[in-house]
Amino acid sequence: MDQLIQLLKESLANTFVLYFKAHQFHWNVEGSNFPQYHEFLGNLYQELFNAVDNIAEQIRTLDVYTPTSLASLIQMSAINEVLSSGDITYSLMFSTLNSDNNVVLLTLVKTYQKAEELGQIGISNFLQDRITAHEKHGWMLRATNKNA
């Protein structure tokens, strides 16, 4: 059970960092495609924000506390929270989000496999839905970035 708890915490941390990146890109996007990209990023960060809460609730169903600081979430995440570039283009935003989404997806799959192994049906059902959501995010990010 300890491995499942750790994987859920990693899923939470990765999703939170992806949420934050999508949100700050939403705040800072500029240019001729601003309305479309601003709306797309807004939809993405809102979906991820809801996911963060739901993942935390899955952790709590196991009677375990969630991470209690931003620093601990950042430390647990496999996603770098900042970009080194000062000039962030559309293409860089969407390729970064797609790459980070793949990290979240991989973690969710590992977490799902562990939940299945342990017979945690409710958690594995929840994770199936999250995996599907991130597969769709990946498709949308790749499609949006084709002409960015």
PyMOL CGO cylinders between C-alpha atoms (Angstrom):
from pymol import cmd
from pymol.cgo import CYLINDER

trace = [
    CYLINDER, 0.00, 0.00, 0.00, 2.93, 2.33, 0.67, 0.3, 1, 1, 1, 1, 1, 1,
    CYLINDER, 2.93, 2.33, 0.67, 3.92, 2.23, -3.02, 0.3, 1, 1, 1, 1, 1, 1,
    CYLINDER, 3.92, 2.23, -3.02, 0.38, 3.16, -4.08, 0.3, 1, 1, 1, 1, 1, 1,
    CYLINDER, 0.38, 3.16, -4.08, 0.32, 6.05, -1.64, 0.3, 1, 1, 1, 1, 1, 1,
    CYLINDER, 0.32, 6.05, -1.64, 3.68, 7.31, -2.92, 0.3, 1, 1, 1, 1, 1, 1,
    CYLINDER, 3.68, 7.31, -2.92, 2.54, 7.03, -6.55, 0.3, 1, 1, 1, 1, 1, 1,
    CYLINDER, 2.54, 7.03, -6.55, -0.68, 8.90, -5.77, 0.3, 1, 1, 1, 1, 1, 1,
    CYLINDER, -0.68, 8.90, -5.77, 1.35, 11.66, -4.15, 0.3, 1, 1, 1, 1, 1, 1,
    CYLINDER, 1.35, 11.66, -4.15, 3.62, 11.82, -7.22, 0.3, 1, 1, 1, 1, 1, 1,
    CYLINDER, 3.62, 11.82, -7.22, 0.52, 11.96, -9.44, 0.3, 1, 1, 1, 1, 1, 1,
    CYLINDER, 0.52, 11.96, -9.44, -0.80, 14.82, -7.31, 0.3, 1, 1, 1, 1, 1, 1,
    CYLINDER, -0.80, 14.82, -7.31, 2.52, 16.68, -7.45, 0.3, 1, 1, 1, 1, 1, 1,
    CYLINDER, 2.52, 16.68, -7.45, 2.94, 16.24, -11.21, 0.3, 1, 1, 1, 1, 1, 1,
    CYLINDER, 2.94, 16.24, -11.21, -0.64, 17.29, -11.88, 0.3, 1, 1, 1, 1, 1, 1,
    CYLINDER, -0.64, 17.29, -11.88, -0.27, 20.34, -9.64, 0.3, 1, 1, 1, 1, 1, 1,
    CYLINDER, -0.27, 20.34, -9.64, 2.89, 21.53, -11.41, 0.3, 1, 1, 1, 1, 1, 1,
    CYLINDER, 2.89, 21.53, -11.41, 1.24, 20.96, -14.82, 0.3, 1, 1, 1, 1, 1, 1,
    CYLINDER, 1.24, 20.96, -14.82, -1.81, 22.89, -13.57, 0.3, 1, 1, 1, 1, 1, 1,
    CYLINDER, -1.81, 22.89, -13.57, 0.38, 25.80, -12.48, 0.3, 1, 1, 1, 1, 1, 1,
    CYLINDER, 0.38, 25.80, -12.48, 2.25, 25.90, -15.79, 0.3, 1, 1, 1, 1, 1, 1,
    CYLINDER, 2.25, 25.90, -15.79, -0.99, 25.90, -17.78, 0.3, 1, 1, 1, 1, 1, 1,
    CYLINDER, -0.99, 25.90, -17.78, -2.35, 28.64, -15.53, 0.3, 1, 1, 1, 1, 1, 1,
    CYLINDER, -2.35, 28.64, -15.53, 0.69, 30.90, -15.82, 0.3, 1, 1, 1, 1, 1, 1,
    CYLINDER, 0.69, 30.90, -15.82, 0.77, 30.38, -19.60, 0.3, 1, 1, 1, 1, 1, 1,
    CYLINDER, 0.77, 30.38, -19.60, -2.90, 31.40, -19.61, 0.3, 1, 1, 1, 1, 1, 1,
    CYLINDER, -2.90, 31.40, -19.61, -1.93, 34.60, -17.77, 0.3, 1, 1, 1, 1, 1, 1,
    CYLINDER, -1.93, 34.60, -17.77, 1.04, 35.38, -20.01, 0.3, 1, 1, 1, 1, 1, 1,
    CYLINDER, 1.04, 35.38, -20.01, 0.02, 34.29, -23.50, 0.3, 1, 1, 1, 1, 1, 1,
    CYLINDER, 0.02, 34.29, -23.50, 0.17, 37.07, -26.12, 0.3, 1, 1, 1, 1, 1, 1,
    CYLINDER, 0.17, 37.07, -26.12, -0.05, 37.53, -29.87, 0.3, 1, 1, 1, 1, 1, 1,
    CYLINDER, -0.05, 37.53, -29.87, -2.41, 37.16, -32.78, 0.3, 1, 1, 1, 1, 1, 1,
    CYLINDER, -2.41, 37.16, -32.78, -3.89, 33.88, -31.51, 0.3, 1, 1, 1, 1, 1, 1,
    CYLINDER, -3.89, 33.88, -31.51, -4.37, 35.24, -28.00, 0.3, 1, 1, 1, 1, 1, 1,
    CYLINDER, -4.37, 35.24, -28.00, -8.16, 34.72, -27.72, 0.3, 1, 1, 1, 1, 1, 1,
    CYLINDER, -8.16, 34.72, -27.72, -8.05, 31.08, -28.82, 0.3, 1, 1, 1, 1, 1, 1,
    CYLINDER, -8.05, 31.08, -28.82, -4.95, 30.16, -26.83, 0.3, 1, 1, 1, 1, 1, 1,
    CYLINDER, -4.95, 30.16, -26.83, -6.11, 32.06, -23.74, 0.3, 1, 1, 1, 1, 1, 1,
    CYLINDER, -6.11, 32.06, -23.74, -9.41, 30.16, -23.78, 0.3, 1, 1, 1, 1, 1, 1,
    CYLINDER, -9.41, 30.16, -23.78, -7.73, 26.80, -24.50, 0.3, 1, 1, 1, 1, 1, 1,
    CYLINDER, -7.73, 26.80, -24.50, -5.25, 27.27, -21.65, 0.3, 1, 1, 1, 1, 1, 1,
    CYLINDER, -5.25, 27.27, -21.65, -8.05, 28.43, -19.35, 0.3, 1, 1, 1, 1, 1, 1,
    CYLINDER, -8.05, 28.43, -19.35, -10.02, 25.26, -20.04, 0.3, 1, 1, 1, 1, 1, 1,
    CYLINDER, -10.02, 25.26, -20.04, -6.91, 23.15, -19.51, 0.3, 1, 1, 1, 1, 1, 1,
    CYLINDER, -6.91, 23.15, -19.51, -5.89, 24.69, -16.19, 0.3, 1, 1, 1, 1, 1, 1,
    CYLINDER, -5.89, 24.69, -16.19, -9.45, 24.51, -14.86, 0.3, 1, 1, 1, 1, 1, 1,
    CYLINDER, -9.45, 24.51, -14.86, -9.69, 20.79, -15.68, 0.3, 1, 1, 1, 1, 1, 1,
    CYLINDER, -9.69, 20.79, -15.68, -6.30, 20.18, -14.06, 0.3, 1, 1, 1, 1, 1, 1,
    CYLINDER, -6.30, 20.18, -14.06, -7.27, 22.20, -10.97, 0.3, 1, 1, 1, 1, 1, 1,
    CYLINDER, -7.27, 22.20, -10.97, -10.30, 19.96, -10.47, 0.3, 1, 1, 1, 1, 1, 1,
    CYLINDER, -10.30, 19.96, -10.47, -8.09, 16.91, -10.97, 0.3, 1, 1, 1, 1, 1, 1,
    CYLINDER, -8.09, 16.91, -10.97, -5.70, 18.06, -8.25, 0.3, 1, 1, 1, 1, 1, 1,
    CYLINDER, -5.70, 18.06, -8.25, -8.54, 18.13, -5.73, 0.3, 1, 1, 1, 1, 1, 1,
    CYLINDER, -8.54, 18.13, -5.73, -9.84, 14.74, -6.83, 0.3, 1, 1, 1, 1, 1, 1,
    CYLINDER, -9.84, 14.74, -6.83, -6.39, 13.11, -6.62, 0.3, 1, 1, 1, 1, 1, 1,
    CYLINDER, -6.39, 13.11, -6.62, -5.94, 14.55, -3.13, 0.3, 1, 1, 1, 1, 1, 1,
    CYLINDER, -5.94, 14.55, -3.13, -9.30, 13.06, -2.14, 0.3, 1, 1, 1, 1, 1, 1,
    CYLINDER, -9.30, 13.06, -2.14, -8.18, 9.64, -3.40, 0.3, 1, 1, 1, 1, 1, 1,
    CYLINDER, -8.18, 9.64, -3.40, -5.15, 9.91, -1.11, 0.3, 1, 1, 1, 1, 1, 1,
    CYLINDER, -5.15, 9.91, -1.11, -7.42, 10.80, 1.80, 0.3, 1, 1, 1, 1, 1, 1,
    CYLINDER, -7.42, 10.80, 1.80, -9.60, 7.72, 1.15, 0.3, 1, 1, 1, 1, 1, 1,
    CYLINDER, -9.60, 7.72, 1.15, -6.54, 5.73, 2.21, 0.3, 1, 1, 1, 1, 1, 1,
    CYLINDER, -6.54, 5.73, 2.21, -6.50, 7.68, 5.50, 0.3, 1, 1, 1, 1, 1, 1,
    CYLINDER, -6.50, 7.68, 5.50, -3.24, 9.39, 4.56, 0.3, 1, 1, 1, 1, 1, 1,
    CYLINDER, -3.24, 9.39, 4.56, -2.55, 13.12, 4.58, 0.3, 1, 1, 1, 1, 1, 1,
    CYLINDER, -2.55, 13.12, 4.58, -1.65, 14.92, 1.38, 0.3, 1, 1, 1, 1, 1, 1,
    CYLINDER, -1.65, 14.92, 1.38, 1.54, 16.97, 1.02, 0.3, 1, 1, 1, 1, 1, 1,
    CYLINDER, 1.54, 16.97, 1.02, 1.19, 20.14, 3.07, 0.3, 1, 1, 1, 1, 1, 1,
    CYLINDER, 1.19, 20.14, 3.07, 3.39, 22.63, 1.26, 0.3, 1, 1, 1, 1, 1, 1,
    CYLINDER, 3.39, 22.63, 1.26, 4.14, 23.88, -2.23, 0.3, 1, 1, 1, 1, 1, 1,
    CYLINDER, 4.14, 23.88, -2.23, 7.79, 23.01, -1.65, 0.3, 1, 1, 1, 1, 1, 1,
    CYLINDER, 7.79, 23.01, -1.65, 6.93, 19.38, -0.96, 0.3, 1, 1, 1, 1, 1, 1,
    CYLINDER, 6.93, 19.38, -0.96, 4.77, 19.19, -4.11, 0.3, 1, 1, 1, 1, 1, 1,
    CYLINDER, 4.77, 19.19, -4.11, 7.54, 20.68, -6.23, 0.3, 1, 1, 1, 1, 1, 1,
    CYLINDER, 7.54, 20.68, -6.23, 10.11, 18.35, -4.68, 0.3, 1, 1, 1, 1, 1, 1,
    CYLINDER, 10.11, 18.35, -4.68, 7.91, 15.28, -5.40, 0.3, 1, 1, 1, 1, 1, 1,
    CYLINDER, 7.91, 15.28, -5.40, 7.20, 16.30, -8.98, 0.3, 1, 1, 1, 1, 1, 1,
    CYLINDER, 7.20, 16.30, -8.98, 9.16, 14.96, -11.93, 0.3, 1, 1, 1, 1, 1, 1,
    CYLINDER, 9.16, 14.96, -11.93, 8.22, 18.13, -13.82, 0.3, 1, 1, 1, 1, 1, 1,
    CYLINDER, 8.22, 18.13, -13.82, 10.43, 21.22, -13.72, 0.3, 1, 1, 1, 1, 1, 1,
    CYLINDER, 10.43, 21.22, -13.72, 8.18, 24.06, -12.54, 0.3, 1, 1, 1, 1, 1, 1,
    CYLINDER, 8.18, 24.06, -12.54, 9.87, 26.84, -14.53, 0.3, 1, 1, 1, 1, 1, 1,
    CYLINDER, 9.87, 26.84, -14.53, 11.17, 27.43, -18.02, 0.3, 1, 1, 1, 1, 1, 1,
    CYLINDER, 11.17, 27.43, -18.02, 14.65, 28.83, -18.45, 0.3, 1, 1, 1, 1, 1, 1,
    CYLINDER, 14.65, 28.83, -18.45, 13.69, 30.90, -21.49, 0.3, 1, 1, 1, 1, 1, 1,
    CYLINDER, 13.69, 30.90, -21.49, 12.59, 34.50, -21.04, 0.3, 1, 1, 1, 1, 1, 1,
    CYLINDER, 12.59, 34.50, -21.04, 10.79, 34.66, -24.39, 0.3, 1, 1, 1, 1, 1, 1,
    CYLINDER, 10.79, 34.66, -24.39, 8.08, 32.01, -24.29, 0.3, 1, 1, 1, 1, 1, 1,
    CYLINDER, 8.08, 32.01, -24.29, 6.54, 31.34, -27.69, 0.3, 1, 1, 1, 1, 1, 1,
    CYLINDER, 6.54, 31.34, -27.69, 3.27, 29.56, -28.41, 0.3, 1, 1, 1, 1, 1, 1,
    CYLINDER, 3.27, 29.56, -28.41, 5.22, 26.60, -29.70, 0.3, 1, 1, 1, 1, 1, 1,
    CYLINDER, 5.22, 26.60, -29.70, 7.34, 26.41, -26.54, 0.3, 1, 1, 1, 1, 1, 1,
    CYLINDER, 7.34, 26.41, -26.54, 4.26, 26.68, -24.32, 0.3, 1, 1, 1, 1, 1, 1,
    CYLINDER, 4.26, 26.68, -24.32, 2.42, 23.87, -26.05, 0.3, 1, 1, 1, 1, 1, 1,
    CYLINDER, 2.42, 23.87, -26.05, 5.42, 21.59, -26.50, 0.3, 1, 1, 1, 1, 1, 1,
    CYLINDER, 5.42, 21.59, -26.50, 6.33, 22.05, -22.83, 0.3, 1, 1, 1, 1, 1, 1,
    CYLINDER, 6.33, 22.05, -22.83, 2.77, 21.33, -21.71, 0.3, 1, 1, 1, 1, 1, 1,
    CYLINDER, 2.77, 21.33, -21.71, 2.63, 18.26, -23.96, 0.3, 1, 1, 1, 1, 1, 1,
    CYLINDER, 2.63, 18.26, -23.96, 5.93, 16.93, -22.62, 0.3, 1, 1, 1, 1, 1, 1,
    CYLINDER, 5.93, 16.93, -22.62, 4.82, 17.55, -19.03, 0.3, 1, 1, 1, 1, 1, 1,
    CYLINDER, 4.82, 17.55, -19.03, 1.43, 15.97, -19.75, 0.3, 1, 1, 1, 1, 1, 1,
    CYLINDER, 1.43, 15.97, -19.75, 3.30, 12.84, -20.87, 0.3, 1, 1, 1, 1, 1, 1,
    CYLINDER, 3.30, 12.84, -20.87, 5.07, 12.75, -17.49, 0.3, 1, 1, 1, 1, 1, 1,
    CYLINDER, 5.07, 12.75, -17.49, 1.71, 12.98, -15.71, 0.3, 1, 1, 1, 1, 1, 1,
    CYLINDER, 1.71, 12.98, -15.71, 0.27, 10.28, -17.96, 0.3, 1, 1, 1, 1, 1, 1,
    CYLINDER, 0.27, 10.28, -17.96, 3.17, 7.91, -17.26, 0.3, 1, 1, 1, 1, 1, 1,
    CYLINDER, 3.17, 7.91, -17.26, 2.81, 8.42, -13.51, 0.3, 1, 1, 1, 1, 1, 1,
    CYLINDER, 2.81, 8.42, -13.51, -0.95, 7.85, -13.68, 0.3, 1, 1, 1, 1, 1, 1,
    CYLINDER, -0.95, 7.85, -13.68, -0.44, 4.59, -15.59, 0.3, 1, 1, 1, 1, 1, 1,
    CYLINDER, -0.44, 4.59, -15.59, 2.06, 3.34, -12.98, 0.3, 1, 1, 1, 1, 1, 1,
    CYLINDER, 2.06, 3.34, -12.98, -0.33, 4.37, -10.21, 0.3, 1, 1, 1, 1, 1, 1,
    CYLINDER, -0.33, 4.37, -10.21, -3.23, 2.62, -11.96, 0.3, 1, 1, 1, 1, 1, 1,
    CYLINDER, -3.23, 2.62, -11.96, -1.19, -0.58, -12.31, 0.3, 1, 1, 1, 1, 1, 1,
    CYLINDER, -1.19, -0.58, -12.31, -0.36, -0.54, -8.61, 0.3, 1, 1, 1, 1, 1, 1,
    CYLINDER, -0.36, -0.54, -8.61, -4.00, 0.13, -7.65, 0.3, 1, 1, 1, 1, 1, 1,
    CYLINDER, -4.00, 0.13, -7.65, -5.09, -2.81, -9.80, 0.3, 1, 1, 1, 1, 1, 1,
    CYLINDER, -5.09, -2.81, -9.80, -2.44, -5.03, -8.23, 0.3, 1, 1, 1, 1, 1, 1,
    CYLINDER, -2.44, -5.03, -8.23, -3.71, -4.13, -4.76, 0.3, 1, 1, 1, 1, 1, 1,
    CYLINDER, -3.71, -4.13, -4.76, -7.38, -4.51, -5.66, 0.3, 1, 1, 1, 1, 1, 1,
    CYLINDER, -7.38, -4.51, -5.66, -8.15, -0.82, -5.05, 0.3, 1, 1, 1, 1, 1, 1,
    CYLINDER, -8.15, -0.82, -5.05, -11.08, -0.79, -7.48, 0.3, 1, 1, 1, 1, 1, 1,
    CYLINDER, -11.08, -0.79, -7.48, -12.35, 2.71, -6.72, 0.3, 1, 1, 1, 1, 1, 1,
    CYLINDER, -12.35, 2.71, -6.72, -8.91, 4.25, -7.08, 0.3, 1, 1, 1, 1, 1, 1,
    CYLINDER, -8.91, 4.25, -7.08, -8.17, 2.30, -10.27, 0.3, 1, 1, 1, 1, 1, 1,
    CYLINDER, -8.17, 2.30, -10.27, -11.51, 3.39, -11.79, 0.3, 1, 1, 1, 1, 1, 1,
    CYLINDER, -11.51, 3.39, -11.79, -10.71, 7.00, -10.92, 0.3, 1, 1, 1, 1, 1, 1,
    CYLINDER, -10.71, 7.00, -10.92, -7.26, 6.65, -12.47, 0.3, 1, 1, 1, 1, 1, 1,
    CYLINDER, -7.26, 6.65, -12.47, -8.70, 5.20, -15.68, 0.3, 1, 1, 1, 1, 1, 1,
    CYLINDER, -8.70, 5.20, -15.68, -10.70, 8.41, -16.10, 0.3, 1, 1, 1, 1, 1, 1,
    CYLINDER, -10.70, 8.41, -16.10, -7.63, 10.55, -15.41, 0.3, 1, 1, 1, 1, 1, 1,
    CYLINDER, -7.63, 10.55, -15.41, -5.59, 8.58, -17.94, 0.3, 1, 1, 1, 1, 1, 1,
    CYLINDER, -5.59, 8.58, -17.94, -8.30, 9.14, -20.55, 0.3, 1, 1, 1, 1, 1, 1,
    CYLINDER, -8.30, 9.14, -20.55, -8.36, 12.87, -19.74, 0.3, 1, 1, 1, 1, 1, 1,
    CYLINDER, -8.36, 12.87, -19.74, -4.59, 13.17, -20.17, 0.3, 1, 1, 1, 1, 1, 1,
    CYLINDER, -4.59, 13.17, -20.17, -4.63, 11.21, -23.41, 0.3, 1, 1, 1, 1, 1, 1,
    CYLINDER, -4.63, 11.21, -23.41, -7.14, 13.79, -24.68, 0.3, 1, 1, 1, 1, 1, 1,
    CYLINDER, -7.14, 13.79, -24.68, -4.99, 16.67, -23.34, 0.3, 1, 1, 1, 1, 1, 1,
    CYLINDER, -4.99, 16.67, -23.34, -2.02, 15.23, -25.23, 0.3, 1, 1, 1, 1, 1, 1,
    CYLINDER, -2.02, 15.23, -25.23, -3.98, 15.06, -28.47, 0.3, 1, 1, 1, 1, 1, 1,
    CYLINDER, -3.98, 15.06, -28.47, -5.24, 18.63, -28.08, 0.3, 1, 1, 1, 1, 1, 1,
    CYLINDER, -5.24, 18.63, -28.08, -1.80, 20.00, -27.17, 0.3, 1, 1, 1, 1, 1, 1,
    CYLINDER, -1.80, 20.00, -27.17, -0.16, 18.27, -30.13, 0.3, 1, 1, 1, 1, 1, 1,
    CYLINDER, -0.16, 18.27, -30.13, -2.91, 19.44, -32.51, 0.3, 1, 1, 1, 1, 1, 1,
    CYLINDER, -2.91, 19.44, -32.51, -2.75, 23.01, -31.21, 0.3, 1, 1, 1, 1, 1, 1,
    CYLINDER, -2.75, 23.01, -31.21, 1.02, 23.11, -31.56, 0.3, 1, 1, 1, 1, 1, 1,
    CYLINDER, 1.02, 23.11, -31.56, 1.05, 21.97, -35.20, 0.3, 1, 1, 1, 1, 1, 1,
    CYLINDER, 1.05, 21.97, -35.20, 0.69, 25.52, -36.51, 0.3, 1, 1, 1, 1, 1, 1,
    CYLINDER, 0.69, 25.52, -36.51, 1.78, 27.51, -33.47, 0.3, 1, 1, 1, 1, 1, 1,
]
cmd.load_cgo(trace, "trace")
